[in-house]
Amino acid sequence: MAASSRSARDAKRRVQQMEAKRGLRREQDKRRKRDNILAVGAGTAAVALALVLQLTVFSSNPTEEEFAAAQAELASPAATPSASASAGNGENIPKPETAAGKTFTGELKLNAGTLGVELDGTKAPQAAAVFKSLADQNFYAGLSCHRLTTGETFGVLQCGSKSGDGSVDPAYTWGPLENTPPDNDYPAGTIAVARTGGNANGNGTQFFIVYKDTVIPADAAGGYTVVGKVTSGLDVVAGIAAAGLKPGDNATDGAPVEPVTIDSFSLK
């Protein structure tokens, strides 16, 4: 009788142990599933954020509203680019050595008139190499100057978007930033490089011409590469600005009322 009782107790204990093990396994499975969901969620969020950062272009300069926000420190913080980010996307980015120490002069012919230009390969060798290479390939012929700002202290004409709407060409991005103004002042006649916001390696094919003294606040990546200057014909851009903006756009930031296209861009 005593032996039977012990056997029953042992059997009950074994059942309890098995139930405890099964319960532990169930908890472990639940924890693994929960952890997997969190990991997938975090990964999805990271991918989404990366896509937003990759596809959001800061079109060379902020609007006056963004400028005011930056001055008031209300602008949303931007991600700081990794120090290990690639300085160029593909072998089609020319080496800075091809322009280092050189000065390139030439003409930017718009349908509205011709500008004399000069690029500084000493202060901005990578940028000068890029624009010399693109000009030599006749890349700019037929492209537009899609953006004009006409603020009281904010006047630029932006050109060179392959798509014509200011979108970045993901197949042609490069860095680093060079010759950025420490005081954020861009004097009239400045030619600077447009880039993706918050990305020091987000330069591309676009550039902007400053037609009156302008202050452009730096973002998380810094300022904008000054690659050269207009040596003659700045009044052509001033005339484009005087004609105004296309109806329906922002009061001081939008497309020129008369389409502006590049006939040719030559440098030697």
FIKOLLUM-17580 format. One record per residue (C-alpha): x, y, z; residue in three letters. Coordinates in pm, whole numbers, padded with zeros to 5 digits, always signed. Layout:
REM residues N
XYZALA ...
END
This chain:
REM residues 268
+00000+00000+00000MET +00287+00235+00092ALA +00468+00149-00233ALA +00158+00231-00433SER +00133+00571-00261SER +00496+00650-00343ARG +00445+00550-00705SER +00141+00773-00726ALA +00331+01065-00573ARG +00625+01010-00808ASP +00394+00996-01107ALA +00222+01317-00997LYS +00559+01487-00948ARG +00672+01381-01294ARG +00350+01517-01443VAL +00401+01847-01258GLN +00761+01865-01379GLN +00653+01799-01738MET +00383+02066-01709GLU +00637+02312-01568ALA +00875+02239-01857LYS +00595+02281-02111ARG +00496+02609-01945GLY +00856+02729-01958LEU +00881+02637-02327ARG +00556+02824-02398ARG +00690+03134-02222GLU +01018+03106-02413GLN +00831+03072-02743ASP +00619+03377-02659LYS +00930+03575-02567ARG +01105+03475-02891ARG +00803+03575-03097LYS +00776+03906-02912ARG +01147+03974-02961ASP +01121+03885-03329ASN +00830+04127-03373ILE +01026+04404-03203LEU +01329+04333-03417ALA +01125+04334-03737VAL +00950+04652-03627GLY +01278+04824-03552ALA +01425+04706-03880GLY +01122+04828-04074THR +01142+05166-03904ALA +01512+05192-03984ALA +01454+05105-04349VAL +01169+05355-04372ALA +01383+05625-04216LEU +01669+05545-04452ALA +01438+05571-04752LEU +01302+05904-04632VAL +01653+06040-04582LEU +01762+05908-04919GLN +01467+06045-05114LEU +01425+06379-04935THR +01619+06651-05116VAL +01704+06979-04956PHE +01714+07144-05302SER +02024+07352-05229SER +01873+07599-04985ASN +01575+07647-04752PRO +01273+07861-04819THR +01240+08185-04626GLU +01007+08005-04386GLU +01270+07735-04328GLU +01532+08006-04288PHE +01323+08176-04020ALA +01269+07842-03847ALA +01642+07773-03849ALA +01713+08113-03699GLN +01459+08044-03426ALA +01607+07695-03378GLU +01271+07540-03461LEU +01387+07330-03754ALA +01359+06956-03705SER +01695+06791-03628PRO +01849+06605-03918ALA +02053+06289-03904ALA +02426+06349-03901THR +02595+06161-04187PRO +02829+05881-04093SER +03198+05970-04113ALA +03247+05652-04315SER +02994+05751-04582ALA +03115+05707-04937SER +03263+06017-05098ALA +03135+05912-05439GLY +02876+05691-05600ASN +03039+05489-05875GLY +03341+05526-06097GLU +03172+05802-06296ASN +03268+06058-06028ILE +03592+06222-06143PRO +03889+06241-05907LYS +03956+06577-05739PRO +04316+06555-05863GLU +04194+06632-06214THR +04099+06984-06102ALA +04327+07049-05804ALA +04512+07378-05838GLY +04337+07469-06162LYS +04099+07749-06257THR +03835+07677-06521PHE +03667+07956-06712THR +03380+07941-06957GLY +03021+08026-07036GLU +02683+07916-06911LEU +02439+07993-07191LYS +02077+08020-07085LEU +01782+08086-07314ASN +01763+08423-07135ALA +02128+08520-07190GLY +02491+08420-07133THR +02689+08417-06809LEU +03066+08414-06783GLY +03176+08172-06510VAL +03489+08069-06324GLU +03540+07753-06118LEU +03803+07729-05845ASP +03985+07395-05841GLY +04210+07509-05559THR +03939+07574-05301LYS +03692+07313-05429ALA +03881+07051-05634PRO +03618+06776-05614GLN +03334+07006-05711ALA +03533+07169-05990ALA +03628+06825-06124ALA +03263+06716-06125VAL +03128+07021-06307PHE +03415+07027-06556LYS +03345+06661-06635SER +02970+06713-06671LEU +03019+07022-06887ALA +03260+06833-07114ASP +02994+06564-07160GLN +02732+06826-07258ASN +02526+06696-06968PHE +02358+07030-06904TYR +02243+07107-07257ALA +01863+07123-07254GLY +01822+07099-06876LEU +01623+07358-06685SER +01670+07603-06403CYS +01368+07486-06212HIS +01383+07690-05892ARG +01397+08061-05819LEU +01383+08240-05484THR +01296+08608-05467THR +01308+08692-05097GLY +01438+09028-04981GLU +01765+08876-04865THR +01738+08539-05033PHE +01795+08525-05408GLY +01911+08217-05596VAL +01845+08040-05926LEU +01888+07662-05911GLN +01971+07454-06218CYS +02093+07114-06334GLY +01832+06863-06219SER +01833+06567-06457LYS +01461+06514-06398SER +01383+06885-06415GLY +01199+06895-06082ASP +01487+06915-05837GLY +01497+06545-05754SER +01837+06398-05676VAL +01989+06150-05920ASP +02077+05854-05692PRO +02324+05726-05951ALA +02535+06041-05924TYR +02610+06155-05570THR +02938+06265-05421TRP +03121+06453-05148GLY +03274+06588-04937PRO +03173+06948-04871LEU +03437+07201-04971GLU +03487+07575-04931ASN +03170+07631-04728THR +03126+07986-04591PRO +03186+07988-04214PRO +02944+08279-04174ASP +02674+08129-04402ASN +02702+08434-04631ASP +02681+08372-05006TYR +02762+08695-05193PRO +02598+08788-05521ALA +02768+08602-05805GLY +02842+08289-05602THR +02803+07951-05775ILE +02742+07678-05518ALA +02650+07311-05518VAL +02299+07190-05435ALA +02277+06875-05225ARG +02055+06645-05024THR +01966+06794-04687GLY +02176+06677-04394GLY +02414+06480-04617ASN +02771+06597-04672ALA +02804+06337-04949ASN +02471+06427-05108GLY +02606+06661-05376ASN +02500+06582-05731GLY +02458+06755-06066THR +02265+07058-05941GLN +02404+07401-05866PHE +02265+07739-05772PHE +02359+08090-05874ILE +02327+08360-05609VAL +02210+08682-05779TYR +02201+08898-05465LYS +02371+08872-05128ASP +02209+08582-04947THR +02238+08411-04609VAL +02173+08035-04613ILE +02187+07864-04272PRO +02396+07549-04249ALA +02216+07224-04169ASP +02337+06920-03975ALA +02595+06841-04245ALA +02727+07196-04280GLY +02702+07460-04550GLY +02707+07440-04929TYR +03017+07401-05143THR +03114+07722-05320VAL +03267+07602-05646VAL +03303+07930-05833GLY +03157+08263-05934LYS +02983+08449-06213VAL +03229+08684-06385THR +02980+08848-06622SER +02611+08844-06704GLY +02473+08829-06351LEU +02214+09080-06469ASP +02067+08798-06679VAL +01974+08611-06360VAL +01854+08932-06197ALA +01626+08982-06496GLY +01487+08631-06461ILE +01413+08706-06097ALA +01254+09043-06178ALA +01006+08868-06408ALA +00874+08679-06106GLY +00749+08333-06027LEU +00504+08102-06194LYS +00150+08164-06061PRO +00042+07926-05790GLY +00385+07880-05637ASP +00510+08010-05305ASN +00523+08390-05296ALA +00903+08395-05293THR +01006+08042-05392ASP +00906+07843-05701GLY +00958+07808-06073ALA +01045+08112-06286PRO +00739+08256-06459VAL +00916+08207-06792GLU +01085+07866-06827PRO +01464+07891-06804VAL +01671+07631-06988THR +02044+07574-07038ILE +02158+07592-07398ASP +02515+07494-07317SER +02777+07494-07040PHE +03138+07509-07154SER +03458+07519-06948LEU +03826+07520-07036LYS 
END
